[in-house]
Amino acid sequence: MKNTLAFIAFLLSYIAFGQLDKLPDEIHLPVVSYNIPCEFSWEKVYTTYGTRNFTTPQRNQPFQGPCLSFAFNAAIETMYMIEFNTSSSILLSDAYTDMKVFVGEMPAFETVLESGFRIPKRAPFQSIYLPNVNSWLSPKYNGFRTKALNCINVERNFRVEPMESNPGEYEILDTCGTSIHEQDNLAAMEVTPITHLNSVNQLKNIILTKGPVIMKVNNLALDSGYTLQKFKNYSNSEVSPLSFHAYSIIGWENGAGNTTKWLFKDSWPVANGKQLSNSEFLNLLSSGTIELSRVSNILKNGSASQVHKFIVNPSLQCVTPQETLELFSIGTLLHHVWIGSRLYSKVFVHSNIPADEWEWNISDVYMTSLTNAPTMSSVLISPISSGLVTIKVRARKGGYWTPWKQKIVNISNGSGGMY
């Protein structure tokens, strides 16, 4: 406690003398214990009144290069829903962001976004990628970027159309499209790099309490394959051409032995996630192989949220669903045993989980030898008159009774001699 207070006093004095312009996202304090659920996802957040999805629909990047734009936009879209506490999503134009930044460096996104850059809503035929074009560098775009930036810098959409003179080729027009102010737009006024973590739980706590985290993975060739294969089950052919890839981390699933499967919003969703050692994740971060950032302070159409942001209740996450008590079909062992002069049949039923109480309802029969076990109940019955017998049974777990399970069987009571 004494060391912590001393550090806080130092930090405040550091800020007071202007040597720290904003608080770092991660401060080197002694390792603390976080209330971390075993799994969590912004795609399915449990609340007291049901579940909520704070992610936008999956969409795929059209070619290699714009993954960071997709990752940052995915995080901004989710942070908008968190900070504005809304279930209405806004899908942003990935091409508009990509054409503005146009490099695969995390600091470039920080510089652009914190300048107040507004990203317009993704709209048909505005700021779109072309079909069957595999790179912004394709000659089909014909001097694309200068024209696009001329439009973006005055906050208008750039226009892409097929060339009349060369069918199958495209160009960005000199004339801009509509103003982005004619549609919803979002800005992320703060981008915070995460350069150090004391533990993986610290990152999980950031995701849980502050929102998704953008992760860039520099794809190094390793003895066992490539860096990206540590996070997903990619084939060598899928990842060997990539110098890096980027995701928005929206949650996790804890594994055995201090491992974690990170849940991604991924613009190339071609592989399933896999468990990664927590210590190896921290080593990748400290070595610079992976880079982390998060976004916050979202503006919609230039205005900040006027409501309290959504806050996750950790105790509601990772709750094992209670399995509902169910009964299987009623079984019968017809004409099972003679007891005195009567022939008895055995009826029985099993349940999927232990029951607290069993109840049989069978009219016009003699009943004996009732046996109740946690997941099974049986009874011997002999009808007063041979013929059709309606058998009903139900079970209780806590305050819940199952519906009656019913079966109609033709049963003899053995009258008239040996059956």
HUKADA-V673142 format. One line per field, one symbol per residue. phi: phi as a letter, one per 30 degrees, with the letter a starting at -180 (. if undefined). psi: psi as a letter, one per 30 degrees, with the letter a starting at -180 (. if undefined). burial: + if it has 9 or more other ideal C-beta (glycine too) atoms within 8 Angstrom, else -. A space follows every 50 residues. Layout:
phi=???
psi=???
burial=???
This chain:
phi=.ddddddddddddddecicbdadddbcdceecccdcddaaaddbcdbdbk cbccccedbcddadkddddddddddddddedddchbcdcbccdddddddd dibccedddedddddjeccdddbeibhcdddiccaddddddhidddddde dddchbddcbbddddbejcbbdddddddddddbdbbbcdbbcdccbbdad ddddddddcbjdbdbccddcdceckbeeddcbdddeddcddcdabbbcdc labdcdihbbcdcccbdbdcaddbdbedddeddddddidcbbabcahdcc hibddcbdddbdcedcdhcdeddddbcdddcbcdhdadbicccccccaac cdbecdabbcbbdhbcbahdbcbebabbacbbddbekdbccbbbbbbicc cdddcbacbdbccidjjdc
psi=eeeeeeeeeeeeeeeegggjflklekkilkklklijlflkkffikklfga lkjgllkklkkflkegeeeeeeeeeeeeeeeeefhlfkljkljeeeeefe eglhkefeeeeeeffgkkklkklkgkhlkkkgkgkffkfffiheeeeeee eefghlklkklkkefikflllklfklalkffflklkkjfkkjkjfkkfle feeeeeeeffalkkkkjjjkklegblefffflillefefefkfllkljjf alkkakhhlkjkkkjkfiigllllkkkeeeeeeeeffgekkklllaikkj hfklkglklkkkjefflhkkkkkkkkklkklkjkhekkjbgkkklkklkl lflklfklkkjjlhlkklhkkklegkklkkkjkekkakkjkkkllkjbgk kllkkkkkkjkkggkgak.
burial=---+--+---+--++----+-----+---------++-+++++-+-+--- -+++++--+-+-+-+++++++++++++++++++++----+++++++++++ +--+-+-+++-+++---++++++--+++-+--+--+---+++-++-++++ ++---+++++--+-----+++++--++--+--+-++++++++++--+-++ -+++++++--+++++++++------++++-++-+-+--+--+-+++++++ +++-----+++++++++-----++-+++-+++-++---++++++++-+++ ----+---++-+++--+-------+-+--+-+---------+++++++++ ++--+--+-+-+--+++--+----+++++++++-----+++++++++--- -+--+-+-+-++++-----
